Each structure stands twice: as structure tokens, then as C-alpha cells.
Amino acid sequence: AQSWAIVGVAAAVRRDNGSIAEARVALTNMGATPVRATGVEEALGGAALDAIASASERAAEGASPPSDLNGKADYREHLARVLTRRAVTAAAGGS
């Protein structure tokens, strides 16, 4: 048996004076190849930590997630938004 994530998210955040100076976010299983969540990265550049939730809503922009036995495309988009919020919050040192 094999086991892998329906959607995977990796995030790296550089903070400066309490705000997010720079963020990098990558998603897997949202298309044929891993993709960068550039919409999230742009929304977070120079933003306060409380912008993470709204920026994460842009996680699925530009992705073309497949529908398969593990989940439909809209479910993967939902997971991308939720998991991006969690990953960026953790990377930024939040709880």
C-alpha cells in the first residue's frame, strides 16, 4: 500500500520587525507538477501577521488540481487554502 498527501504545502517565512518581510509557499498534488503559490507570496510580502488568513485564500490561484478517487478538484482547492494558512502560520512562528 502507498500513502501520500492529497495536497501538500511547504512554507518559509522571513520576518522583520513583527511583519512578514518575505514568504515562499509551494504546493504539491495541485497539478501535474509542484507549483508556487505566488498569489499568497505577493499578498504576504510586507504584510502583518494577521494577513495570513486572507492571503491563504489565494493558495489555489493558477493551479489545476485533478479530481480522482482521493478527492475532487474543489476539495483539493479547499485543502490548499486551509493547509497554506496552517503552514504559513507555523513558519511565521505563530500558533
QUITA-V857847 format. One line per field, one symbol per residue. ss: DSSP state (2 for helix, 1 for strand, 0 for the rest). phi: phi as a letter, one per 20 degrees, with the letter a starting at -180 (. if undefined). A space follows every 10 residues. Layout:
BEGIN
ss->???
phi->???
END
This chain:
BEGIN
ss->0000000111 1111110011 1111111100 0000110222 2222000122 2222220000 0000000100 1022222222 2222222222 20000
phi->.dbbffcccc cccddblnde fbccccccmd rfcgceefff gffegnefff effffffege gnecfedbfe rfgfffffgg ffffgfffgf fened
END
